[in-house]
Each structure stands twice: as C-alpha cells, then as structure tokens.
Amino acid sequence: LDGFLTATPLTEIGIDARLDMRPGHYQARRIRLRSGAGEFLARGTLTDQWNAEWRGQLPMLAGLWPDAAGALRTTGRLRGPRAQPLIEATLEGRDLRHLRARMAELDATLTLDLQNRQDSQFELRAADLQIMGLSLNRLRLHAAGRREEHDVTAVLVATESQLAAAASGSLAASDWRGRVSRLTLDSRALGRWNLAAPVNLAASRSAVQLESLCWLHADAQLCAQGQWQRVAGWAASATARKLPLALLQWLLPETARLSGAVDAELQAAADAQGATTGRIQATLSPGALHYPGAREPVVIEYRGAQLRAIAAGRRITGDLSFDLADSGQLQAQYDLPWPARAAPDQPLRGRLRADIRDLRPLSLVLPAIDLARGRLAADLTL
C-alpha cells in the first residue's frame, strides 16, 4: 500500500489476513491490522450463522487522527443468524481529546439481539467531560428492553447541578412512540425543577412530535411543545409563567439580588423550504435590583417591562418599553432584516428613547467605575 491515512503513511500500516472463502462459507482465520502501537484482531466464520469475535487497541489516537488524542480499546463478538445476529461489544476510552472537547473516561457496553428474543442493553458512562463549553463531572446513559417495550434513563452531573431523565417506548417498523416520565433538574443556581406530568413523544423518518412538556419550580412554570414533518417543516411554541428573575442570579455578582418575574410566549415555525416566522411577547413584573454599592446599599426599583417581536417576510419588527420608576424610562422600536446574515444590504430602521436618571448600576457592568452620577437622555433614530 502507498499513500496516507490522515497523517499516517500507509506503508506504516500492517495488514495480515488469512481468509478461506467459498460459496456460503467465509472464514477468517485471522485478520490483523497494525499501526504503530495500535492493533486490531478479528477472527470467525460466517455461514448461515455468525460466529466471530474481535479485539483492538489504539493507545495513541493521534497517530490516525491528528486533531485527536487519547487511547481506545474495544472487544466484541457476533453470534446467531446471518441476518439477525446477537451483537456484544465493549468500548473503553481514556484521556480522549478532539479540538476543544475532552473526556477523561469513557466506558460503553452493548448487547443487541436483532432477533428480539431477549432484552437488549446499552450502557454508557463518561467522566470529566468538556463539550461545546459545557463541563460535566459524570454522564450515564442506560437503555434496556425489546423493540416493543424498552426503557431509557440518563443522568448528567455537573459541579453544582444534576439532570435526570427517564423514558419508555416501543418501536414498530421505523416508528417510535414513547413517554418521558421524568425530567428533573437539581441546581444550586436554578433550584429544583420537576416534570408536571408525563409527556408523549413520537418519532419516525418523516415526522417528530413532542406534546406539551411542562417544568415546575415553586410557582413558576416553563412549557414547550413542537413538531417536525419532512414535507411541511417544523413548528414550536413555549410559554413561561411567573419565571423568577432570581434564576439569572448566576449572571450577576454574588452580592447583587434581583426580584420580579417574567411571563412570556414564544412561537416559531418554518416551512419545508426554510422560510421562518416567529413571534415573542414578554412581560416583566415590578421588582428591584439590590446590590451593596461603593458607599451605601443601592436599590433600583422598576415597575415592569414589555417586549414584543415578530419575524416574518425576512424582517423582524417589535418594540421594547422599560419603566424604571424613579430611575427613568427606556423605549425602543425596531425593524431589522431577518436573519441578519442573509440580508446584509437590507435597511435598518428603529428609534431609541431613553431618560435614565440613576447611573449607579453602571458599576455592575463596568467595575472600574466606583461611583456613577448624572443623567442620561437620548433620542436616537436609525
């Protein structure tokens, strides 16, 4: 062999195969692939039945994948009827990395009975993950059962939060129907959220449908539902009721406190050609921002806010009003291209009017400012 497989010259990849092939009978006395310290071995027979096994290890993943690092090990075997064998496999990974993603430990096992005579099982455990900016201490995924009845559970654990989910379902041909029975979030920053009631979910090659899923936290409620059809596009909606602003506490300095709640409605859809429409309306209840300040405690009260936005015809229009009580007013109207990157030459239109009579909150976003005083008045037209 000559050439390259990623960064590895094919001349450095060893292939040793001893095969016996006759009509209706295939035997691999040994198949061995070698690359550096990595090795893959397989042997077995295939007649009207499978009887094969394999094992492999790749202690330096970067040898075959330059952007990756870590070690992989796998074992497995195939047994049973040619068209519907029993598959048993394991996968082990250590110190895996790819670009900015990493995983210290990965262990997966699979027992899959394609005849559906016994329960199939899948177990995945991972530790110390960083994926797409998300850091997790542990991840566990477990699935067991048969096509007509199976269960799936998942647990994600971070430093100060844990998400647990459970679902059951059945598969007929290519149509899967199931029910999500648990979706619980325990978080130091966000509190405890529980599923209000089990939720039905259906998926096939041509359609996906999620019925109304509602999360509850004290008096707060967050709901979502959606559907997708290959020939019609997708549609989704969400509502929030009495969603406390305290949930945003993790975005603020530890000494700051927010009060108030948000009610919101969101609707979005796209047809099969990708044309998108959407609508959002949100209302903020009266509340206050509390923080120590440089010389004395500061309390900025607000009477509420309203946001409205409508996306249609490659434009998004809407308005915003924010009543800061004794601290001022903020109002805005806008008419912008949507999506912005798809219409770089489209006009921008809008107006911003502001009368801010208390500038002390600037120290929260600009720590270099010890004490801000004065008044800001603006009337800008775009």
N, C-alpha and C positions, 0 to 999 in steps of 0.2 A: 504494500500500500504506500501511496505517496500523497503528500498534501498536509493539511492542517485540520484538526478538530478543535475549534476555538483557538487557544494559544498552544495546543499540544501537537507537535508533528506526528502524523500518522505512523511514521517509522518507529516511534517510541511506544506505540500501542501494539501489544502482542495478542494474537488470536490463535487459539488452538482448539480445533473442533474435530471430534471423531463421531461420525454420523453413519447410521445404517437406514437407508430409505428404500422402501418397497411399497407397492400399491396397498393402501390400507394399513401400513405398518411403518411407523417412524420411531427410530431410537437414537437418542443422543447419549452415547457412552460418556462423553464429557464435552462440555463447551466451556472454554476458559478465555476470558478477556482480561488483559492486564494493561495497566497504565501506571507507571511509576510504582508506588506502594499500593495502589488500588487494584482490586481483583474481584471478578465476578465469575462464579462457577455454577453450572446448571447441568442436570442430567435427568433422564427419564424416557418414558415411552408414550406414544400416542397411537392407539388403535381405535376401537370404538369406545375406549376408556382412556382417561388421563391417568398417568402415574409419574409425576415429575416433581422435582424439587430444585431449589436454588438457594444460594447464599452469596453475599457480596459485601465488600467494604471499600470505602473511599476515604482514607484518613486525611487527605488534603484535597478538599473540593476545588480549591483554586487551580489545581492542575488541569481541570477540564472546563472550569467556568471562571474566567479571570476576575469578574466582579464579585465573586463569592468566596467564602472561607468557611472552615469547619470540617467536621467529619460525619460520614453517613455509614450506616450498617443496615443490611436487610437480609431476611430469610423468608422462605415461603415454600409452599407445595401446592400442587394441583392433583385432585383425585376425583374419580367419578366419570359419568357420561361425557362424551366428547362435547356435546352442545351445551350441557348444563353441569359443569363440574363444581366441586367444593373447593373454594379458594381459601387458603390460610396464609397470612403474611404478617410480617412484623417490619417496622421501620424505626430506627434509632438515630437521632442526630445530636451532636454536641457542638456547642460554640458556633452555631450557624450564623452567617452574616451575608447580606446582599445589599450593596449600597448603604442606605441608612437604616435598614431593617436588621434586627438581630434576634436571636433566640438561643438562650444558653442550653436548654434541654428540650428534646422532642422525643416522645415515645408513642408509637401508634401500633395497634394490633387490629387485624381484620379476620373475621371468619364469615365467609359469604357462601351460602348454599343456594345456587341458582336453580336447583330443583324445588326449593321451598319446602323441603321435608323436615327441616329443623330450624330453630331460631338462628338467624344471622346476628353477628355482633360487630360493633366497631367502637374502639376506644382510642381517644387521643388525649395525651397530656403534654403540656408545654409549660416551661418555667422561664421567667426573666425575659419577657418579650418587649420589643420596641418596634411597632409597626405603624407607619403613617402618623408619627408624632404621638401615638398612644402607648403608654407604658403599662404593662401588666405584670404582676408577680406570678400569677398562675392562670392557666386556662385548662379546662377539662370538658371534653365532649364525649357523650356516650349515646350509642344507638343500639337497640336490640329488638328482635321480633321477626315477623314474617311479612310478606308483602301485604297481606290482608289485615294485619294488625301489628303495629310496631310503636315504640316509644323512643323519644329523643330528649336528652337533658343536656344542659350546658351551664357551666359556671365560669365566670370571669372575675378574678380577684386583683384589685389594684391596692395601692398603699392604704388608702382611706375609704375604699368603696368596694362593693361586691354586687354583681349582677347574676341572677339565677333565672333560668328559663326551663320550662318543660312543655312538651307537646306530644301528641299521639296522632296516628293517622293510618291510612290504608292506601295501597297503590293498586289500581286496576288498569291494565294496559299502560298507557302513558299518562293517566290522570291520577293525581294525588290529592286526597282530601284529608284534612286533619283539623285538630283543635289545639290551640295554645291554652294550656290550663294554668300556667304560672309564668309570671314575668315580674320579678321583684328586684328592686334596686335599694341597697342599703349604702348610704353615703354620708360621711361626716358633713360635707358641704351642702348636699341637696336633701338630706333626710331619707325617710323610708317611703318608697312608692310601691304600691301593690296593684295588681290587675283587678279591675272592678268585677269582671265576670269572664268566663272562658270565651275565647274568640275563635270563630271558624275561619279556616284558610284553605284555599283550593289553588292548585297549580297544574298546568299542563303545558304542552309545547306551544299552544296558541293563546293561552289566557292565564292570568293570575288574578285572584280576588281575595282581598282581606276585608272582612267585615269590621264593624266598629270596634276598635281596641281602645280601652279607656284605662288610664292610670290614675290612681287616687293617692293624695297626700294631704292628710287632715281635711280641710275644706276645699282644697284645690283639686282640679280635675283637668286632665290633658287627654284628648281623644284624637284618633286618626283612623282613616279608612281609605282604601284605594283599589283600583283595578287596572289591569292592562289586557288589551286584546290585540293580537297581531294585525288584524285588518282594520281596527278602529282607533288605536292609540291608547293613551292612558289618561286616567283622571284620579285625583287625590284631594282629600279635604282634611282639615284639622281644626279643632277648637280648643281653646284654653279658658277655663273659668276659675276666677279667684287665684290666679297663679301669683304667689308672693314674690315681690322683688327681692326678698331676702335670699332667694335662690341664686342671685347674682353676686352674693357676698364675696365669693372666691375671686371676683374680678377687682375688688376694692382692697385698700389697705386694711389690715386686721383691726385697726381702731375705728373704722368707719362702719356705720349701720344705715341700712335702707329700710323704709317701711312703705306700704302700699301694695297694690295688687293689679294684675293685668287680666283683662278679658279680651280674647282675640278670636278671629275666624279667618281661615285661610282656605282658598280653593284654587286649584291649578289643574290644567289639562293640556294635552297635546294630541293632535290627530296623527294619522298614520304617516303623513308627510313631515311631521315635526313642528308644525305651526303651534305655538304655545300661547295660551291665555291664562290669566290668573287674577286673583282678587284677594286683598288682605285688608282687614279692618281691625284696629286695636284701640282699646280704651284703657287708660291708666287712672286708677282711683286716687283720691287725695292721699298724701303721705309726706314723708320728710327724709332728709339726709342728715345724719348726725355724725360729727367727727370732732376730735379734740381741738383742732386749730392751733396756730402758733402761740397764742397768748391766752385764749379762753375757748370753752366749748362753742361749737358752731352748729346751728340748726337751720337748715334751709327747707322751708315748707313749700309744698306745691299742691295746687288744687286739682291737678289732673292733666291728662294729655290725650290727644286723639291722633291716630294715624290712619290714613286711607290711601290705598294704591290699587290701580287697575292696569293690568297688562293685556294689550290687545292690538292687533294690527301693527306689530313691530314698534309699538310705543308703550311707555308706561307713564301714567299720569296719576296725580294724587296731591294730597295736602297733609300738613302737619301743624298742630297747634299745641303749645305747651304753656300752661298757666302756672307761673312760679310764685303766685300770691304776691306778697310784698316785695319779692326779689325781681319781678319783671315778667315779660311776655316774650314768646317766640312763635312766629308763624311762618309757614313756607308753603309755596305751591310749586309744582314741578311738572315738566313734560319732557321726557327723555327717550332716546332710542332704546329699543329692547330686542335682543340683547345688545349691549353697547358695542361689543367687539364685532358684531355682524353689520353694524351700520356706522362706520367711522365718519362718514360725511353728512350724517343727518343732523339737523339743527337741535340745539339745546335751548329750552325755554324754562323760565322759572322766576320766582320772586321770593326773597327772604327779608322779613322784617323782624327786628329784634330790639328790645328795650330791657337790658339787663342792669339792674340797679345794685346788685350784690355780686362782687367778683371774687369773694373769698374762696369758692370751690375750685378756683384755678390751681390752688396749691395741691389739690389731689392729683391732677394730671400733669402738673409742672412742679415737681418737688423743689426746684431751685428757687421758686417764688415763695418767700417766707410769709408775706402778708400782702394781699392784693386789695386795693381800694379803688373806688371810682365808679363810673357808669359807662356802659357800652350801648350806643344806639346805632342801628344800621337799617338801611332800606336799599337792598340790592336787587337789581333786575338783570336777568340773563336773557 
